[in-house]
Amino acid sequence: METSSLKDQQSFFQTMYSAKRNLTKQQKAVAEYIIQNVKEIPFLTAQELAERIDISPSTVVRTILRLGFKSFPAMKEIIRDQIVETTIPPLRRLRRSFDSSDGQCEKNLENVVFTNAENIRSMLTAHLVRNFCLAADILEKGKRTFILGLRSSRGIAVYFHSLLHQCANDIFLLDPCGSDDLVEHLLDLTPEDVLISIISAGPHYSKRSGLQFNTRMNTKSLCAHNK
């Protein structure tokens, strides 16, 4: 089975289920965990996955190779692509519902609400719960909170700043014009402050620069992204 042809010939789940029959007991446990927690896998390392199943990292790596993937990172990339390809953007889904020929407005609304609810429910993974609680604890203990969102993330940052500002004090929205200007905004940060970086696309250079600089300043960092 070639990894390069995986997405063209079969879905990720079809490949996993068909290959699982030829695995050992421990390898089947790895495959089953991946299938049951597929949206969590892109955020885990091989070490973290091994700890979840209580096996060795080498067993995880051998299982991934046995399943036909070139490496654990390669499998995570395929999972991310699979999720993107099978998830319809909300606006397109809404337009599709209105373009239907049944003429039932109430049914269209019900379908949109139900689908959105299912998407939100599927986000609730053990990884998200654990990191959400850690982030909440960091924010609660922080003296000041700075929010950074550039380009496509800007609107999300503004909205998040508006929401967080209603329930906490000392919430600031950074408004840099680039990586050089960003450093000037971060010079005032202290180890007691928190920087939230919102990334809705790839890791833009300015955002990476901000996080790297923030690390050198010993300021706590939180990163919210869609990858």
JOLINUR-V376446 format. One line per field, one symbol per residue. psi: psi as a letter, one per 40 degrees, with the letter a starting at -180 (. if undefined). A space follows every 50 residues. Layout:
psi->???
This chain:
psi->hhddeddddiiddddddddddeiiddddddddddddfdeddeeiiddddd ddefiiddddddddddeeididdddddddddddddehhidddddddddei edegdddddddddddddddddeegidddddddddddddddeidihhhhhi beeddddddddddddeeiifhhhigieadddddddedeiieeihhhhhhe aigiddddddddddddefihihhhif.
